[in-house]
Amino acid sequence: MSTGTLIAIIVPVAIVLIALAVGLGMMARRRRLQDRFGPEYDRAVEQEGGRLAAERELRAREEHHAELDIKELPEDRRRAYAQDWSEVQERFVDRPEGSVTQADELVSRLMKERGYPTAAFDENVRDLSVSHADTLQHYRAAHSVKVRSTDGQATTEELRGAMVHYRALFDELLSDRGGR
């Protein structure tokens, strides 16, 4: 075989192998993001208008999260927060709207003490999505009811559901579960 023939065979084969390696790498990164972010991955694809933009956004969230100083709480602080939650829950019977607002505030305080910057709700969701993606639907549902309750638009049953949703995120943050 001549050198020209060898080059004509080797170059296309090399290009195909490189393209295959790049494709497999992209698929592996996508799978890792899907596994880490769960339903939040699909939500990001929808919000960002495509997979590439969503994956760029999710990687940016990971980078931002890596810069945060997230810490575990000492046992005495965990007990204090658990007591605070019990008190909020007990007040629900007499003041459902106020209890939902207090639950939201308690979750925000807990986030802040753990090291999450507590800015606007959307920023909180972004920060929580990296390690707590599985409970974000609870946070979103609870927050939606809380917003409606400030205008008197939420039923008692919706407020009860919001408390359940806040509790799911609260428990995960308090116990330090979800740190993927």
LINURWO-V224611 format. One record per residue. N is the residue number from 1. RES is the residue in one letter. PSI is psi as a letter, one per 40 degrees, with the letter a starting at -180 (NA if undefined). Layout:
BEGIN
n:N res:RES psi:PSI
n:N res:RES psi:PSI
END
This chain:
BEGIN
n:1 res:M psi:i
n:2 res:S psi:i
n:3 res:T psi:d
n:4 res:G psi:d
n:5 res:T psi:d
n:6 res:L psi:d
n:7 res:I psi:d
n:8 res:A psi:d
n:9 res:I psi:d
n:10 res:I psi:d
n:11 res:V psi:d
n:12 res:P psi:d
n:13 res:V psi:d
n:14 res:A psi:d
n:15 res:I psi:d
n:16 res:V psi:d
n:17 res:L psi:d
n:18 res:I psi:d
n:19 res:A psi:d
n:20 res:L psi:d
n:21 res:A psi:d
n:22 res:V psi:d
n:23 res:G psi:d
n:24 res:L psi:d
n:25 res:G psi:d
n:26 res:M psi:d
n:27 res:M psi:d
n:28 res:A psi:d
n:29 res:R psi:d
n:30 res:R psi:d
n:31 res:R psi:d
n:32 res:R psi:d
n:33 res:L psi:d
n:34 res:Q psi:d
n:35 res:D psi:d
n:36 res:R psi:d
n:37 res:F psi:e
n:38 res:G psi:b
n:39 res:P psi:d
n:40 res:E psi:d
n:41 res:Y psi:d
n:42 res:D psi:d
n:43 res:R psi:d
n:44 res:A psi:d
n:45 res:V psi:d
n:46 res:E psi:d
n:47 res:Q psi:d
n:48 res:E psi:e
n:49 res:G psi:e
n:50 res:G psi:i
n:51 res:R psi:d
n:52 res:L psi:d
n:53 res:A psi:d
n:54 res:A psi:d
n:55 res:E psi:d
n:56 res:R psi:d
n:57 res:E psi:d
n:58 res:L psi:d
n:59 res:R psi:d
n:60 res:A psi:d
n:61 res:R psi:d
n:62 res:E psi:d
n:63 res:E psi:d
n:64 res:H psi:d
n:65 res:H psi:d
n:66 res:A psi:d
n:67 res:E psi:e
n:68 res:L psi:i
n:69 res:D psi:g
n:70 res:I psi:h
n:71 res:K psi:i
n:72 res:E psi:i
n:73 res:L psi:i
n:74 res:P psi:i
n:75 res:E psi:d
n:76 res:D psi:d
n:77 res:R psi:d
n:78 res:R psi:d
n:79 res:R psi:d
n:80 res:A psi:d
n:81 res:Y psi:d
n:82 res:A psi:d
n:83 res:Q psi:d
n:84 res:D psi:d
n:85 res:W psi:d
n:86 res:S psi:d
n:87 res:E psi:d
n:88 res:V psi:d
n:89 res:Q psi:d
n:90 res:E psi:d
n:91 res:R psi:e
n:92 res:F psi:d
n:93 res:V psi:d
n:94 res:D psi:d
n:95 res:R psi:g
n:96 res:P psi:d
n:97 res:E psi:d
n:98 res:G psi:d
n:99 res:S psi:d
n:100 res:V psi:d
n:101 res:T psi:d
n:102 res:Q psi:d
n:103 res:A psi:d
n:104 res:D psi:d
n:105 res:E psi:d
n:106 res:L psi:d
n:107 res:V psi:d
n:108 res:S psi:d
n:109 res:R psi:d
n:110 res:L psi:d
n:111 res:M psi:d
n:112 res:K psi:d
n:113 res:E psi:d
n:114 res:R psi:e
n:115 res:G psi:e
n:116 res:Y psi:h
n:117 res:P psi:h
n:118 res:T psi:g
n:119 res:A psi:b
n:120 res:A psi:i
n:121 res:F psi:d
n:122 res:D psi:d
n:123 res:E psi:d
n:124 res:N psi:d
n:125 res:V psi:d
n:126 res:R psi:d
n:127 res:D psi:d
n:128 res:L psi:d
n:129 res:S psi:d
n:130 res:V psi:d
n:131 res:S psi:e
n:132 res:H psi:f
n:133 res:A psi:d
n:134 res:D psi:d
n:135 res:T psi:e
n:136 res:L psi:d
n:137 res:Q psi:d
n:138 res:H psi:d
n:139 res:Y psi:d
n:140 res:R psi:d
n:141 res:A psi:d
n:142 res:A psi:d
n:143 res:H psi:d
n:144 res:S psi:d
n:145 res:V psi:d
n:146 res:K psi:d
n:147 res:V psi:d
n:148 res:R psi:d
n:149 res:S psi:d
n:150 res:T psi:d
n:151 res:D psi:e
n:152 res:G psi:f
n:153 res:Q psi:e
n:154 res:A psi:h
n:155 res:T psi:i
n:156 res:T psi:d
n:157 res:E psi:d
n:158 res:E psi:d
n:159 res:L psi:d
n:160 res:R psi:d
n:161 res:G psi:d
n:162 res:A psi:d
n:163 res:M psi:d
n:164 res:V psi:d
n:165 res:H psi:d
n:166 res:Y psi:d
n:167 res:R psi:d
n:168 res:A psi:d
n:169 res:L psi:d
n:170 res:F psi:d
n:171 res:D psi:d
n:172 res:E psi:d
n:173 res:L psi:d
n:174 res:L psi:d
n:175 res:S psi:e
n:176 res:D psi:f
n:177 res:R psi:i
n:178 res:G psi:e
n:179 res:G psi:g
n:180 res:R psi:NA
END
